[in-house]
Amino acid sequence: MPRGRPNQGPKLVDLQKPGWRTPIWYIRWSEGGRSRERTTGTADRGEAEQIYARWLIERGRSPDEPTRTGPRYPHEIGIADVLDIYGTQHAPHVVSSKRIGQAIIHLLDWWGDRRVDAIRPAICRQYVKHRTEMPRYATRSYRRPKVTSNISITTAAKELGILRAALRYAEKNGHLIQTPFVEMPPPQPGRDRWVTRSEAARLLWESRREPKVRLHLPLFVMIALYTGARSGAILGLRWTQVDFIRGRIDFNEPGRARTNKRRAIIPIPHPLQTAMARAQRRAGSPFVLSYDGKRIANIRKSFMAAAKRAELEDVTPHVLRHTAGTWLAQRGVPLWQIAGWLGHSQQRTTELYAHHSPDHFGEAKRAMERRS
C-alpha cells in the first residue's frame, strides 16, 4: 500500500498470479497493521460480491450474539442482518440484483456494525458526505492505485434508497417491528444537455471512422436518437423484437421482469428502418448490436472516443435519450406522446421537456393578453 494513503477498509481485488489462467477475486483488508487476504474462489465479479457481502456481515456480527426468531425492535437487530435478508431473499428475484448487491457492499462498509436504531437523519447526511468525498482507488494489484472521481450525490441517494427498501422489506416480512426514517439528500437538478442536429451528424461521422466499431456504433447512435431508448435496452435488443412487417420495435426483452424503468413499443421511423434492414442482412448474431458474432456488453468506451473526436463535451450515451425527447418537444409533439415514446411518466416528461415545446405556456400567455 503506498505510503500516506489512508486505510480504506476491506475491499475486493482481482489477482492473477503466475500460472493462473484467469484472475481470482480476493478480499483484502488490514488487521493489526498488516495486510491480509482471503480468496473468494471465483473469477466472477457478481459471485465474488455476494461472498464479500456475506463475509462483511459475519465479520460485523458478535460471536456471542444470541439467535432470535420473530420480529425485533430496531435496537435488537443489526443493519447488516436487515441487508442480508434483503440481499438473499429479495435481490435474486429482481432485474436490478447486481446494482442492489453493489449498493449493499457500500452500505455494509459504513453501517455494518450498527443497529437499526442508529439510523438518524444526521447519520444519513454523514453517510452521503462520506460516500461523495471519499476518494476511490483502482483495485488492480499489479499497478499503482489510481485515484478516480468521487461518486455523485445521486448515487449515494440510490444507496440510501436500497437501505430504506431493505428496512421496509424486513418489516413487511416479519423481521422488524418498526422502521426508522431514512433521510434522503435533496433531488439534484438534471443536466439539460442535448445535441443539435449538426452535433449529431458529427457524432455519426466520427462513429464510422474506427474500423472495429463502424458496423455497430453508428447503428447504436441512430437507434438512440430516433427511439430515445436507454443503452441497456438497445444493447439487449434482439432481431426477434424488431417487426419489419408492422414496422415497430418492442424494447421489452422476452422473459425480462418489468421494472419502474418502462420500455416502450414504438413504430420505427423510416430512416432508422432502412439502416436496421441493412444491418440485418449482414447480421451474424441474434442481437441487433454485435461484434464478431457476440453481444456487445458495454458501448461507453467506443462512444466516448467518437464523441471526443467529434469535439462534443459532456455527451454520454444517455444524452442521446434526452436529445430524442428534446427534439420531439421542439417539434411540437404533445407531451403525453413523448412520455409514451420514451417510457416516462407524464409528470417526468413535463419536468424535462415542457420548456422545449414551442407553445410552452402558450395558452396561459394568450389568456393573460386577452382584454376581456
N, C-alpha and C positions, 0 to 999 in steps of 0.2 A: 504494500500500500504506500503510495507516495507520501513523503513527509509533509505534514501540515494539512493534509486533507482530513476533515472530521469523520468520525466513525458514523456511517450511515445505517448501521444496524444490519440484520440479516438480509440477504438478497440472493437471487438466482444468478448463476453464472454458467455459461456453457464452455466446457473444457474439451479439447481434443488432444489427448496425449499420444506420444509416439506409438505407432502400431494400431491405433484405433481407426476404424473406417469412417465413423461419424462422431461428432461431438456429443457428449452426455451432459445433461443439466445437473449441476451441483448446488446445494445450499451452502452458502459461505457466511460465516459470522465471526465476530471477535469475542473471545472469552478469556478473562484474566490477562489481557494484553497480548494474547496470541490469536492468530487467525486459524479458524477451524473450518473443515469442510465435511459435508455429508452428501453422498450421491443419492439422486432420486431414481437412478437406474433406468432412465428413459431419455430418448433423444427428442421426444415430442414435447413442445413447449406447453401446450394445453394440459397434458397429463402431469407435467412437472409442476405447473402452477397449482393443481389440485393437491398434489403431495406436499408442496410447500405450505399451502394454506392449512392443511391438517397438522403439519409439523409446528406451525406457529401457534395453533390452538392448543396442542398438547404441551408445548413449551410454556405457555402462559397459565396453564391450569395447575393449581397446587396439588401435590401428590396426596395430601390428606384430606382433600375436598370430598365431602360426602356426596354420594349419588342419590338424587331425589327425582321422583317422577311426579307429574301433575303440574298445574300452573304455579308459577312462583312470582313473588313480588320483585320489583326492579332491583332491590338491594340483595336479592338472593340468587341472581343469575348473571353470569358474565356476558359481556358483549360478544366475546369470542364464541360462546355457546350459541347465541342467537344467530350469528353469522354462519356458524357451522350448520345449524338447522336449515337456514335459508339456502345455503350453498349446496347441500346434499339432497334436500327434499324437493326444492322448487327449481333451482337453476338448471339442472339437467334436462328439464322438460320444456324449456323456452328457447326461442331462437337466439336471444342475446346471452346465452350461457357463458361464452368466453369473456364478454365485457363484464358480466357480473363477477366472474372469477378474478379478473384483474383488479376490479374495484375492491373486492373482499381482501385481497392481499394488502393493498394500501391502507385499508381501514384497520386491519389487524396490526399493522406496524404502529399505528397511533393509539388505537382503542383497545388492543388485545388483552391487556392485563387489568382493565377497568370493569366495574359492574355497570349494569344498565342505568342505575340511579345516578351515575356520574355524568350522564348526558345533560348538559345545560347549554343555554344559548351562548354564554361566554366561551365555553369549551368548544362548541361548534365553530365559533369565529376563530379560535386558536387553531383548530384543525385546518380551516381554509388558509390561514396565514402560513401555517407550516407547509402545506402542500404547494402553495403558489410561490413561496420564497425559497424553498429547499432546492439547491442545485441538483440536477440529475447527471449521472455518470454512465458512460457506456460500460457494459458488463463483460466485454471480451477480455480475457485474461492475458492474451499474448500481445497486447498493445497498451500504451499508456492511457489511463482513463481520460475520456474527453468530456468536458462539461457541456451539456446541451441546454436548450432553453427550458425555463420553468413551465409548468402546466398552467392552463388558464383557470380563472375563477369558475368558468362554466364547467370544466372538467371536475373540479373539486365539488361543485354543486351536484353533479351527477353521482359522485361517490357518496355524498351525504344522502342523496335520494335512495341509493341502494341500502344504506343503513336504516333509513326510515321504512322502506319496504320490508326489510328483514324483521324489524320490530313489529310491524303490523301483521306479518305472516305468523310470527311466533304467538301473538295474542289471539289471532283467528284460529289457530290450530291447538290452543290449549296449553301452551308452554309459558305464557306470560300473562299476568293478571291485568296489567295496565301498561300503556306505552308512554314514555316521556315525549315532550315536544322536541323535535329536531329543527333547529333554526337553519333556514336555507339562506345563502347570500342573495342579495337583490339581483333580479334579472339584468344581464348585461345587454347594452344596446347592440343590435346586429349591425354588421357592416353592409353598407348599400353598394357593394362593388359588383358591377356587371360590365360586360364587354360590349363595345359598339360593333356595328356591322363590319367596319374596317378592321377592328382588332380581331374579330372572329375570322376574317379572311386571312389575316397574317398568321394566326394560330394554325389554321388548316394548312396553309402553305408550308409552315415550318414542321408540322407533324408528318409531312410526306418526305422530308429530306433525310431522315435516319433510316437506312435500309432495313434494320431489324424490326422497326415498328410501323413502316409506311403502309402495311396492309391492314393493321387493326387500329392504330391510334387515330387516323383521320375518321374512321368509322365511329369510334367512340365519341369523338368531338361532335360529329354530326348527330348521333343519337341523343347526346346530352343536350345539345342546343335545340333540336326540334321537339323533343319529348319532355325535357326537364326532369328526367328520371335520375334517381340517385346512382352513384357509382356502383354500389353493391348490386343494385337491380340490373344495371347494364352488363356488368361482368358475369352475372349469373344467368343472363338471358340465353335461352336455347332456341334453336330454329323451330322447334315444335310450338313455341309460344308466339311465333310470327305467322299470321294468317294472310298470305298474299292474295288469296281469292277474295276475302271480305275486306282486305286492306286494313288490318288492325294488329296491334301488339298488346299482348297480355303480360304485364310485368310480374304477375304472381306466379312464382315457381311452383310446379306440381308438388304437393306434399308439404309445402312450406307453411308453418303456422302463421296466422295473421297477427300483426302487431299494430301498435299505435301509428307506426310509420306506414301508412297505407300506400299500396301500389295500384296504379291506375291501369285501366284497359282503354286505349286510345286509338283513334284512326291514324294511319301512317301518312304524313304529308308526302306529296308526290316526289319532291327531290330526294327525300330520305328513302322512299320505297325503291327508287331507281338504284341508289347506292347499295341498299341491302340486297336487292335481287342480284346485282353484280357480284357482291361478296358471297352470296350463297352458291353461285355457280363454281366458285373456286374453293368452297369450304371443305375442310378435311377433318372437321370436328363437330360434335353435336352442339357446341357453343358458338354463338354468333361471333364473339371475340376470342380468338385462339392464336397460339403461336406454336408452330411445329406440331400441330395436332393436339395440343394440350390447352386447357383453360388457363386464361390469364388471371392470376390471383390478385395482383395489385398493379395499377397503371400509373400511380402517382409519380414515380421517378421519371419515366419517359415523358409524361405530360408536363412536369415542371421544367424539364430540359427544353421541350418545344416552346413553352411559354417564355423561357429566358431568351431563347433565340429570337422570338417574336418581340422581345423588349416589352413584355407585359408584366407589370408589377402587381403583387397581391392577387394573382389569378391562380386558383386551385381548381381541381375538378368540380368541386361543389359550386363554384362561382357560375359555372355553365347552367346549373339548375336555376339559380337565381336570375340568370340572364334570360332564360326561357320565359319565366313569369313576367319579367320586366318588359320584354318585347311584346308579349300578349297585352299587357296593360297599356302600353304606349299606343297600341293599335286599336284601343277602344273595346277590347273583348270584355264582356261582363265579368265581374269578379267571381260570380258563382261558377262560371265556366272555367276560369283559371284555377279555382280550387279543385274542381273535378279533374282537370288535366294534370295537375301536379300531385293529386292525392293529399291536399291540405284540407284543413277545416276552413270554413268561410271566414271565421274570425281571424285566423292566422293570415289568410290571404289578404284580407283588408289591411292588416297591420303592415304587411310587407310591400304591397303593390298598389294600394289605392292612390298614393300620391304620384304614381307614374301615369295614371289614367288622364287622358286629355280633358275629360269632363269631371275631374275630381272636384267635388263641392260645387259643381256647375249649377245644379238646381237650387242650392242654398244661396249662391251668389245672385241668380236671377230673381229669387224671391225677395232678397233684400233690396234689389234695384227697382222693383215694382212700386209705383206710387199709390196704388190702391189695392 
